[in-house]
Amino acid sequence: MATCGDITESKANSDEIDNLARFAVEEHKKKQNAEVEFGKVVNAKEQVVQGMIYYITVEVNEGGETKTYEAKVWVKPWENFKELQEFKLV
């Protein structure tokens, strides 16, 4: 069982993680006017906070090249809240 603040491995092949990764790529695309397309989830971790923070390593196609980013997504399902906090090149 996860303790508040601990970062633990998540199931990288789950539909929920894939959906969060796609959300992160789309948000980054909108905010940066970037030409990126979702590829696949490489790894995912989660941290219990007021809600959950997901650290998702995702491969994207950017300008014909495969690049790897780490997305940090904060989710509070009881408030229907989801926010991309960080999207950085690994």
Helices and strands as residue ranges (DSSP letters): E 7-9, H 15-32, E 36-48, E 52-62, E 65-76, G 77-79, E 81-89
